[in-house]
Amino acid sequence: MDKKRMVSGITTTGKITLGNYIGALKNFVELQDEYDMYIFVANLHGITTPIEKEVLRQNIKQAIALYFACGLDPNKATVFLQSDVSEHSELSWILTCNTNIGELNRMTQFKDKSSKLKSSNGTEFIPSGLLMYPVLMASDILLYDADLVPVGKDQKQHIELTRSIGERMNSKYGQMFKIPEEYTPKVGAKILDLQDPTKKMSKSSDNPKSYIALLDNIDEVKRKIKSAVTDSENLIKFDPENKPGVSNLITIYSCLKNISIEDVEEFFKEKDYGVLKDEVSAAVVDLLTPIQNKYKEIYNSKQVEEWLEIGAKKAKEKAFKKINKVKNLVGLNYKKK
């Protein structure tokens, strides 16, 4: 029986955080035996907002090396660079021509990111790539006939649009795409900002204390957790609405220790926030230390390039067949191939 296919990627706009690991990378590693896994570094998405070329290149290699350092196996998962498979861009244009501008204008992330650009530099220049980003994302998914797509809560709109576009194309041209389902982990789908737990942990935050990057200095990691916002109650209880900071630390501990929220609450019963932060800090350090050691080993070897080449070749074979089918059904191939 064929394995179900899972497709996902992480952008190259900055550092990979603990939130990215818990919400995505950890799941990829755990599921790579069970699923036919296609994981890519989304460098085309990475240029939707301004970024220096050398920074982009560094982010790309850093992301790939971290993927493997976190436990992705190049013999199990197909790991590649998005721009190495040109069919992503080609399919994106075809899907763009079958997407309504109103659908894109309703995307919450476009509104948020464009408003941040305006407020940060006072410019009225909003890259059109920000608006078209969800169509490229739909292309990333539909190109490989994904069964499942891991999504955070902030990406649900995008997967809904992907499904709508896929269904529209199938209805208009004939069976073209498999319509994917979303995969959301039961715990840890959204790790929160350590300084403002009403927001998602984000690598784009202006406050470096608000997130933990996987390559942060270990002593700095400990300081960040120690300074994490909690509340004055000193009661370790999972209550996201009334105790978001404490609940966030509980979630992190639950995910890293692979135990239930209830078991975490029982473990910390009658203990104070100092103990909670110390235990969370120890769990994060236990995670990051081997990852960072493996990262240094991989980054300074030639394995990254070799694995990317193998992954791109496999992804290209799949993508080439799909784009030809799409062209045939749309009519772009005047002579059927």
HUBEL-V464224 format. One record per helix or strand of 2 or more residues. SS is the DSSP state (H for helix, E for strand). FROM is the first residue (numbers start at 1). TO is the last residue. If there is no record, write none. Layout:
ss = [SS & SS]
from = [FROM & FROM]
to = [TO & TO]
//
This chain:
ss = [E & H & E & H & H & E & H & H & H & H & H & E & H & E & H & H & H & H & H & H]
from = [5 & 18 & 36 & 45 & 53 & 78 & 82 & 87 & 101 & 108 & 128 & 148 & 153 & 181 & 208 & 218 & 244 & 261 & 273 & 303]
to = [11 & 31 & 42 & 47 & 69 & 81 & 84 & 96 & 105 & 121 & 142 & 150 & 173 & 183 & 210 & 226 & 257 & 267 & 299 & 330]
//
